[in-house]
Amino acid sequence: MKGDQADDDAVARVLSGDRDAFRSLVDRYGQRIAAFCGSRLRSEDEARDAAQEVFVRAYRSLGTFRRGESFPAWLFAIAANQLRTRFRVFASDRHKVEAAGSEAAAAAASDPAEEAADAIRAQALRRAVAALPRDQRLPVELYYFGELSVAEVARALGLGEEAVKTRLFRARKALRIALEGKQPREGSRGIQK
């Protein structure tokens, strides 16, 4: 694939001493990593900090990247690990950051009613995704927020592609129920006892 070859070439240049070559990787994946971090952290500032840390760690660990493998899958695995670490360390501070971010966003809103509705929908989606079991949540975050392909998600999580597809299917079903407020009827396949 063209992107894979460009990634491999950039990694090779960085490893041979061309530090500027890493910029092309940051440019290519920066927004996707920031969106992925933002989907979990709920604060733009915290998401930017986390994304920056992901790229710092990726740069330091570039020697462990195996050429021919998917660079995005490798990078998003680093991002997922970074977020796990961040949650452990900053769990108590997250509420304070969210409150400050909400106040700043509300102050900058051009249409307060529309911004409030968007914020409520986004918050409902974040809560619904966060409530998913971990085996469904990570594929959703990598696939939708990280914009990885099913194959890349499978490689990042060490799963088969069919397992990823199944988990995405189940997660979409659970999210639809959570967001629409519908409960499955007793006896349907949606209820697990």
C-alpha positions in Angstrom: 0.0 0.0 0.0 1.1 3.5 -0.7 0.6 4.8 2.8 2.4 1.8 4.3 5.4 2.3 2.1 5.5 6.1 2.9 5.4 5.3 6.6 8.1 2.7 6.3 10.3 5.2 4.3 9.7 7.9 6.9 10.6 5.5 9.7 13.8 4.4 7.9 14.8 8.1 7.4 14.2 8.9 11.1 16.2 5.9 12.2 19.1 6.9 9.9 19.2 10.3 11.6 16.7 12.5 9.7 14.7 13.8 12.6 12.6 16.0 10.3 11.2 12.9 8.6 9.2 12.2 11.7 7.2 15.4 11.0 5.6 13.7 8.0 4.3 11.0 10.3 3.0 13.5 12.8 1.3 15.4 10.0 -0.3 12.3 8.6 -1.6 10.9 11.9 -1.7 13.8 14.3 -5.4 14.7 13.8 -6.5 11.0 14.1 -4.4 10.5 17.3 -5.8 13.7 18.7 -9.4 12.6 17.9 -8.8 9.2 19.4 -7.4 10.9 22.6 -10.2 13.4 22.6 -12.8 10.6 22.5 -11.5 9.3 25.8 -10.4 12.4 27.6 -13.3 14.9 26.9 -11.0 17.9 27.1 -9.3 19.3 24.0 -6.3 20.5 26.0 -5.8 17.2 27.7 -6.3 15.4 24.4 -3.6 17.6 22.7 -1.3 16.9 25.6 -1.9 13.1 25.4 -1.5 13.1 21.6 1.8 15.0 22.0 3.0 12.4 24.5 2.0 9.6 22.1 4.2 11.0 19.4 7.1 11.5 21.9 6.8 7.9 23.0 6.5 6.8 19.4 9.6 8.7 18.5 11.6 7.2 21.4 10.3 3.7 20.5 10.7 3.9 16.8 13.4 1.3 16.8 10.9 -1.3 18.0 8.6 -0.7 14.9 8.9 -3.6 12.5 9.0 -2.5 8.9 6.2 -4.0 6.9 3.8 -3.9 9.8 1.0 -1.3 9.9 2.4 2.0 11.3 -1.1 3.3 12.3 -1.8 0.1 14.2 1.5 0.4 16.1 0.9 4.1 16.8 -2.6 3.6 18.0 -1.5 0.8 20.3 0.9 3.3 21.9 -2.0 5.7 22.1 -4.2 3.2 23.8 -1.4 2.4 26.3 -0.8 6.1 26.9 -4.5 6.7 27.7 -4.6 3.7 30.1 -1.6 5.2 31.9 -3.1 8.6 31.9 -6.4 7.4 33.3 -4.6 5.7 36.2 -2.5 8.8 37.0 -5.0 11.6 36.4 -8.4 10.0 37.2 -9.1 12.5 40.0 -8.1 15.6 38.1 -10.2 14.7 35.0 -13.3 16.2 36.5 -11.6 19.5 37.1 -10.3 19.7 33.6 -13.7 18.8 32.1 -15.4 21.5 34.1 -12.8 24.1 33.0 -13.1 23.0 29.4 -16.9 23.1 29.5 -16.9 26.6 30.8 -14.5 27.8 28.2 -16.5 26.1 25.4 -19.7 27.7 26.7 -18.1 31.1 26.8 -16.9 30.8 23.2 -20.1 29.3 21.7 -21.5 31.3 18.8 -25.0 29.8 19.2 -25.5 28.7 22.8 -28.5 26.6 22.2 -26.9 24.6 19.4 -23.6 24.3 21.2 -25.5 23.0 24.3 -27.4 20.4 22.2 -24.1 19.3 20.5 -22.4 19.0 23.9 -25.2 17.0 25.3 -25.2 14.6 22.3 -21.4 14.3 22.4 -21.5 13.7 26.2 -24.1 11.0 25.7 -22.0 9.3 23.1 -18.9 9.5 25.2 -20.8 8.0 28.2 -22.3 5.3 26.0 -18.9 4.4 24.6 -17.2 4.5 28.0 -20.0 2.2 29.4 -19.2 -0.5 26.8 -17.3 -3.5 28.0 -13.5 -3.0 27.3 -13.5 -5.7 24.6 -16.0 -3.6 22.7 -14.9 -0.1 23.7 -11.3 -0.4 22.4 -12.3 -1.5 18.9 -14.9 1.2 18.7 -12.4 3.9 19.7 -9.7 2.7 17.4 -12.1 2.2 14.4 -14.3 5.3 14.7 -12.2 7.8 16.6 -8.8 6.6 15.5 -10.0 5.9 11.9 -8.1 2.6 11.7 -9.3 -0.1 9.3 -10.6 -3.3 10.7 -7.3 -5.0 9.8 -5.3 -2.3 11.7 -7.6 -2.6 14.7 -7.1 -6.3 14.7 -3.3 -5.9 14.6 -3.3 -3.2 17.3 -5.4 -5.4 19.6 -3.9 -8.8 18.7 -7.2 -10.1 17.4 -8.5 -11.6 14.3 -10.4 -9.4 11.9 -13.6 -11.4 12.4 -13.4 -10.9 16.1 -13.0 -7.2 15.6 -16.1 -7.1 13.3 -18.1 -9.1 15.8 -17.1 -6.7 18.6 -17.9 -3.7 16.5 -21.3 -5.1 15.6 -22.1 -5.8 19.2 -20.9 -2.4 20.3 -23.0 -0.6 17.7 -26.0 -2.5 18.8 -25.4 -1.6 22.5 -24.7 2.0 21.6 -27.9 2.2 19.5 -29.9 0.9 22.5 -28.1 3.3 24.9 -28.5 6.3 22.7 -32.1 5.7 21.7 -33.1 4.8 25.2 -34.7 1.5 23.9 -34.5 -1.6 26.0 -34.6 -5.0 24.3 -37.7 -7.0 24.9 -37.3 -9.9 27.3 -36.6 -13.1 25.4 -34.9 -11.2 22.5 -31.3 -11.9 21.8 -30.3 -8.4 23.1 -30.8 -9.4 26.8 -28.0 -11.4 28.4 -28.8 -13.1 31.6 
